[in-house]
């Protein structure tokens, strides 16, 4: 256990050395920093994490980077220099966790792989995030979110019915892998409390995306039925779909015969529930096109609010299709505190979105910030590593930091 201290959080006292960049690794460490872990983010001097160069920008600062790297300490170290690698080696014994998301083999070439880290800190948790894992026939392939979505099968079942494979509109492979990595890291920390031993946590993006697809896997593994794009409808239950109203789109989840009978009554066509073409879910799936048209014709005659209230009153789960403006300005987001006020040294006040899990007995974080490049370098080397001013100046002169 390190001597790191933070004021709040379930992970107060845990120090993390974050060698990750772009999204999957930083998403993992951001979740841990939200829970009070001290995260030392290592960045390349002068350039930083590649995500600092992703738009959109506010006063020259990447909004993407700020959202993803809240409450971390930015320390600039050039891993390509012997002096820079020595700085990392001096930090490893002071940390509980190391997180990296380089391609397998890169950390070994830098002399900072898991076996080397364990010689410096025997009980460290070493979390490796990669596209295909540390051991795979594909381990040397480059792994970007779109590539993983394509290979995971997710794209093959996303998009309009009969249409081309379509990517999800967010970097879901990166995000979900980061969540699995945070889960694995915390599980390894818990195990260390009981056994005293550190673990190497190996998280692959492709594995993570496969594990999420329960409906598709149920069809593939148990029925040998390979899913295809089905639009917004549920692949096996109908009517679970989206429909246009007079002024907006809605979704409904009409997943039982009883609820379908309620829907038919609402539509003024109660006879549909007994119609042999629609009587059971199997029937409704077989005659989806005709049933969809009947529901669509009815839905377009009603205002969005009116149809939603009617559906909910009949016990049929339903919701409006919101865009991000509608979501972020909603009463729900405000009441749950999903957007917090943070600071950036160049911009001032900024909005941030921390991890969403609420705990019954965990003091809330009261101060949020997104670090400027290298802002905490000297302080971390002085207070954690124990270097003096002359030693730090020498590292600056060699451009190791």
Buried (B, 14 or more C-beta within 10 A) or exposed (E): EBEBEBEBBBBBBBBBBBBBBBBBBBBBBBBBBBBBBBBBBBBBBEEBBBBBEBEEEEEEBBBBBBBBBBBBBBBBBBBEBEBBBBBBBBBBEBBBBBBBBBBBEBBEEBBBBBEBBBEBBEEBBBBBBBBBBBEBEEBEBEBBBEBBBBBBBBBBBBBEEEEEBBBBEEBBBBBBBBBBBBBBBBEBBEBBEEEEEBBBBBBBBBBBBBEBBEEBBBBBEEEEEEBEBBBEBBBBBBBBBBBEBEEBBBBBBBBEBEBBBBBBBBBEBEEBBEBEEBBEBEBBBBBBEEBBEBBBEBBEEBEBBEBBEBBEEBEBEBBBBEEEEEEBEEEEBEEEEBBBEBBBEEBEEBEBBBBEEEEEEBEEBEEBBBBBBBBBBBEBBBEBBEBEEEEBEBBEEEBBB
